Amino acid sequence: MSLVDPKAFGKVAVLFGGSSAEREISILSGTGVLEALRSKGVDAHAFDPAERELVELKHEGFARCFIVLHGRHGEDGTVQGALELLGIPYTGSGVMASSVAMDKVMTKRIWGADGLPTPRYVRLAFDQQSREQVLAVPDVLGLPVIVKPPREGSSIGVTKVMGYSQMQDAVNLAVRYDPDVLCEEFIEGEEVTCAVLGAGLTAEALPVVRIAAPEGAYDYQNKYFTDEVKYHCPAGLPEAEEMEIRRLALAAYHQLGCRGWGRADLMIRAADRKPFLLEMNTSPGMTTHSLVPMSARAAGIGYEDLCLRVLAAAGLDSDAKGRP
């Protein structure tokens, strides 16, 4: 793969840490990215927005930023907006795409309006969480049902509800992270994920990763801190299924206006093998357990070269006028 001279990137800030509930994972991801960029000769430096003001990026002469922040104040458009104002190019999606993708309800509305398959859902806004309203959700969506905060990631605050008696506790957990609650139809089947690199007509979907979690528990602990989860890449799916998932991931990416890189998470319903889009991650994890590096490896792109490729695509919304 042909890349520009790493020195041409100038002084690079790797933004990680932050103040969200995913700070711990961001530090793991950011440390990996920092080491990878330095190993390739990039003048990369750690920068934690929870400990330093972003304006220092300008004062200290940083030429671009690699965003490895997860969750709020990281991939929700806020940091992206600040960097737009500072005029410092950054990796990943712009302000609007980041903000929309962070909100799973808004994401589902856009995908649904464009005819992309996503599980049925009920949104319980902050003023729609009476006992009667909470207990009515399974009547609409059936059981089991997934209850989650719509603006968090890494499976934080998520509950798989098996019966009516668990609904209130699940809502109580979710509202610890978000005043609104997303209740989603449970899709019984296989979980898969598909990374996308690039922008516009040059964007490409990478090989699909199939996730086999113990008893289906692909939760925060199993995602990052155990080796119980098995990942299959190549996914071992029929070719037609693999291609359909990659097509859906790319369409989901485009319809949210994403650029740079991202990762779509999906479920394949066991009953009829129909895929359903769950969410789009615009600042995917880059830990040793993370899925984008795994998918990239299957496509012949090593971790260090993946980091360089993402960094090379850094930009500003204001530079994207006229871009397809």
N, C-alpha and C positions, 0 to 999 in steps of 0.2 A: 504494500500500500504506500502510495506516494504522499508524503506530508511535508509541510513547510519546515524550515530549520527551526528547531525548538527555541532558539534564541530570538527568533522573529516575533514570538508571542509577547516579548517584553516581560515586565514584572507581573506575575500572576498571583492573585489571592485565591486560596482555596477556602471557601466559606463553609464552615461546619461548626457543629455544636448548637448554638441557638437556644431559644427559650421554650420550644414546644415539648410536648410529651414524648417526642421521639428523639430527644437530645442524645441519649445514650447511643442509639443506632447511628445518628449522624456523625458522632465522633469516631465510631468504628469505620464508617464509610469514608469519611474525610481523611482519616489517617492513611488509609490505603491509597486514595487518589493522590495525596500529597507525596507519598513515597514513590508512587509510579511516575508522576511527572518529573520529580527530581532525578529519578534514575534515567530518564530520557534527556536530561540536560535542560529542562525548563527551570527558569528562575522562579520557583513556586514557594509561597509562604502561607502558613496557617493564619486564619483570621476568624475569630469567634465573635459574631455580632452580639452575643449576650454579654460580652466583656468589653467591647470597644464600639465606638460610634462609627457608623458607616462612612461618615464624611472623612474619616481618617484615610480611607482608600484613596481619595482624591489628593489629600495632602501628602501622602507617601508615594505617589506616582505609580499606582497600580494601573496597568494597561488593560487588563481584563480579569474577570472573575469566573472561577469554576464553582458553581453552586452545588454543594452537597448537604444542604439543609433539608430536613424532612418536616412535614407538617406545617403548622401555622408559623407565620413570620419567616417562612422559608420557601415553600412551594405554593403559596396562596396568592401570589401577585404583589405582596407588599415589598419584599426585598427587590423584586424585579422593577417595581415602580421607582424605588429609591435609586437604583442603578441607572434607570433611564434618565432621571433628573441629573445624576452625576455625570452622565455621558460615558459610562464605563461598560463596554460590551460584556455580556454574561452568557453562560451556557444554558441550554434548555429553552422552554417555552417563554413567551412574552407575558405581559401583565394580564391580559384578558384570559388567554388560554389557561394560564396557571391558576387564576382565581376560579374560573368555571370548573376546571378539572378537580380542584380541591373540594368542591361542593358536590357530593355524590347525587344529591337531588337534582341540581341544575344539570349535571352531566346526563342523568337519565332522561330528563325532559328533552334535551337536545337530541340525544340518540333516538328517543322514541318518536320525536317529530320527524326525524329523517328516516324512520323505518328500520333502524337497527335493533336487533333483539336484545332486550334487557329484562331481568325479572320484574314481575309486577311488584308494586310497593305502595305503602301508606306512609305519608309524612305526618308525624305528630309535632306540630309547631308548639312553641312554649306555652301557648294558651289553649292547647287541644290535648291536654294530658290528664283529664279527669279519669277516675277509675273506670267509668263506663266506656269512655273513648279508648282507653288502653285495652280493655278486655274485648272490645269489638274487633280489634285487628285480626285475630285468628279466624273470625267469621268471614273476613274478606279474603285473606291470603292463605288460610289453611294452616296446618301444623305439620312439621316444624316451621318456625319462622325465625329469620335472622333480625336481631335488633342491634342497631349500631349508631354511634354519633356520625352525622353525615360529613363532618369536616375534620376527621382524624384519619390516621393511617396506621399501618403495622398491626392491624387487628386489635388496636387499643379500644377498650370499652365495648367489645362485640360479644353478644350472647346468642347462642343457638337455643331457642325456646322450644321445649318439647310439649308443654302443657299450659293451660290458661293460668295456673297458679304461679307460674314463673314470669309472667309478663311484667308485673309491676316492678319486680326486682331488676329485670333486664332494662327497663326504661330508667329506673333510678341510677343504674350504673352508667348508661349512655349520657344522661344529663350532667354527670360529673365533668364531661368533656365538651358538651355542646348543649345549648338550650333547646335545640330541636332534636328530634329523634327520627331516624329512618328505619322503618320496618319493611323487610324485603322477603318476598317469596323464597323459600328454600328450594334450591335446585339440587336434586339428588343425582350425583354423578361424579365425573372426574374434573379436577381443577387443573387449569392450564394457564400459562402466561406467555405473552408474545411481545418481544421488544421491537421498537421501531427506531431507526436512525435516519437523520436527515430532515429535509424540509421540502415542501412543495412536490414537484414532479420527481425529485431525486430521492425522496424518502423511501426506505425499504424496510420490510418486515423481516426480522431474523428468525431462525429456527424456533419452533415452539418447544417450551419446557412443560413436561407433565409432572405434577406434584402428587406424591403419594404420602400422605400424612398418617400417623398412627391414629386409627379410629376416626379419620377425617378431621382431626384436630390440628388444623394449620393455624395455630394461634401465635401470639407474641413470643412465648417461650420456645416453641418448636421452630419458629421461623429463624431465630437468631442464636439460640443458646444450647441447642441439642443437635445431635446427629441422627435423630430418630426419623426425620423426614427424608424420603428418598426422592431424588430428582432425576428425571429421565429426559435426556437431550442427546440425540434425537428422541422425540417423544414416543416413537413406536406406534403412532396413529396411522390409519390408512391415508394414503397420499391425498385423496380428495378432502378428508377432514383437515389435515395439516394445511392445505392450501386455502380452505375456507376460513380457518381461524386466522391465518395470516392476512387474508383479504379483509376480514372484519376488523382486525386490529388496525390496519392501515386506514380503513374508512373511518373508524372511531377517532383516530389521531387527527385526520384531516378535518373532520367535522367539528372538532373542538378548537381547531386552529393551532395545533401544537407544532413545534419546530425543535430542531436540535436532537432530542432523544426523548423517549418515553417508554412506558411498559403498560400494556393492556392486560388485565386479569379477566379470565372467563371461566365459566362452568360448561361442561358438556353434559346435557341431560341423558342419563342412562337409558331412559325409556325409548327415546327416538333419536339419540345422538345429535340433538340440536344444540348448537352453542349459544350461550347467553353472555353478553358483556356485563361485567360487574363494575369495573372502575378503570380510570386511566391515571397512572402515576407519572407526573412530569419531572420529578426529581428522584429517580429510582435509587434503591440501595446499591452500594458498591462494597459490601462486606464480603468476607470469604464465603458466606452462605447465600449471597445475592444472586439473582436470576439473570440480570442483564449480562454480567460477565460470563456466566455459564452459556447463555445463548450465543454470545459473540464468539466464544471459543469454538463452538460447533460450526460457526461460519468462517473459522480461520482467523479470527481477530483476537490476539492476546490481550490481557488486562491492560498492560501499559499502552499498547497501540489504541485500545478502545478509549482510554483517557485522553490521549492525544487527539483522536478523531473528534470526540465531543468538544474538547477545548478549541479545536480549529474552527468549529461551527459557531462559536460564540458571536453574539450580535446584539443589536438593539432593535426594538420595534420601529423606531424612526428610520432605520436603515432598510426596512422591509417593504417600503412603498414600491409597488409595481412588481413585487416578487410573486411568482405563480404559486 
